[in-house]
């Protein structure tokens, strides 16, 4: 099954499959299977804060913010409290080294904008990491999504910076680990390749961090995912 899945992904990648989809009007650059997995995990974990590295067009920020809005609505229904649309309880924080103006404008005028905060700068810059950690102090349950520069060095630095913010029972999802499963040279215009990518960074990180384990059940259920070995659950 793994071989069949890998063959399909190779063909899909040649057709730029991940660029075919949007979430609530914004391009998301993800496989639909991973979009479904994210909403499932958000509903399961019920995070107060989702930290995302890599913004691009903002589709992931918008989709995840919509799930947090639904959680807030459900909580309010159960407690009979009034929802203040101007003060959402749950938020998404996105970090990107280059938030292009047209993308920022589209995100800021989206109906989910009041749940989204953005920081421009390298996700591994100490000043940026400090800002994110400061925001994290206000949340009880945190889910982390890493999807920016895909080199081993960069992803490992992101894991060291942000994975510890993941609360027990929640997830740190590392996207595009599939690069390791692709033929060498599949990304000639990018600085990552087989042997130097998010999956090799995950393997390296897990050697020293037994508080995380790979959620193989999620991977086996999805069959097709850009994040094989990338759904990391914090267990301690």
Secondary structure, 3 states (H helix, E strand, C coil): CHHHHHHHHHHHHHCCHHHHCEECCEECCCCHHHHHHHHHHHHHHCCCEEEEECCCCCHHHHHHHHHHHHHHHHHHHHHCCCCCCCCCCCEEEEEECCCCHHHHHHHHCCCCHHHEEEEECCCCCHHHHHHHHHHHCCCCCEEEEECCCCCHHHHHHHHHHHHHHCCCCCEEEECCHHHHHCCCCCCCCCCCECCECHHHHHHHHHHHCCCEEECHHHHHHHCCCCCCCCEEEECC
